[in-house]
Amino acid sequence: MNYVAHDTAIIDDGALIGKDTKIWHFSHVCSGATIGEGCSLGQNVFVGNKVSIGNNVKIQNNVSVYDNVYIENDVFCGPSMVFTNVYNPRSFIERKNEYRDTLVKKGATLGANCTIVCGVTIGEYSLVGAGAVINKNVRPYALMIGVPARQIGWISKFGEQLDLPLEGNKASICQHSNDKYVLNGSALYVEV
């Protein structure tokens, strides 16, 4: 075993867990899950069967990662944030064949208590504010807040808000990394 799991954690046979991953108190990882290297799963985290989690992902306390959620490298999932996998659940109708895929791209941050409605893609290095409800795709580097969430700006890879309008043709330099961000219409790119 090349990962660390607390004595109270339940790791079902067949789960694939990468080196140096830490799984804390009362967490449950199902048999079909794949978790990368260097991850941290906080207290009371549930990981379903049809789930893929990349490397260096931090999942804070009380998060359930249900089937059909796919998380790329370097993602942060804040405390008690919520994923869903059925768009219109009813307790008396089984809809396991209607799960919608949710993809969280590299480097994204999902703030505490936010909700991700299934079937969306969260763009790379975007930031979803605490308590926001995401019900549509999120652009890379977008800063999202509110219920339902709306984009209020752009965020750097470093995690700082950039001085840019939502649309137009303009550039901004991240004061921490000196990376240059170029806004072209409604898409933001890092100039290499």
Stockholm file with secondary structure:
# STOCKHOLM 1.0

chainA/1-192         MNYVAHDTAIIDDGALIGKDTKIWHFSHVCSGATIGEGCSLGQNVFVGNKVSIGNNVKIQNNVSVYDNVYIENDVFCGPSMVFTNVYNPRSFIERKNEYRDTLVKKGATLGANCTIVCGVTIGEYSLVGAGAVINKNVRPYALMIGVPARQIGWISKFGEQLDLPLEGNKASICQHSNDKYVLNGSALYVEV
#=GR chainA/1-192 SS CCSEECTTCEECTTCEECTTCEECTTCEECTTCEECTTCEECTTCEECSSEEECTTCEECTTCEECTTEEECTTCEECTTCEECCCSSCBTTBCCGGGCCCEEECTTCEECTTCEECSSCEECTTCEECTTCEECSCBCTTEEEETTTTEEEEEECTTSCEESCCSSEEEEEECTTTCCEEEEEETEEEEEC
#=GC SS_cons         CCSEECTTCEECTTCEECTTCEECTTCEECTTCEECTTCEECTTCEECSSEEECTTCEECTTCEECTTEEECTTCEECTTCEECCCSSCBTTBCCGGGCCCEEECTTCEECTTCEECSSCEECTTCEECTTCEECSCBCTTEEEETTTTEEEEEECTTSCEESCCSSEEEEEECTTTCCEEEEEETEEEEEC
//
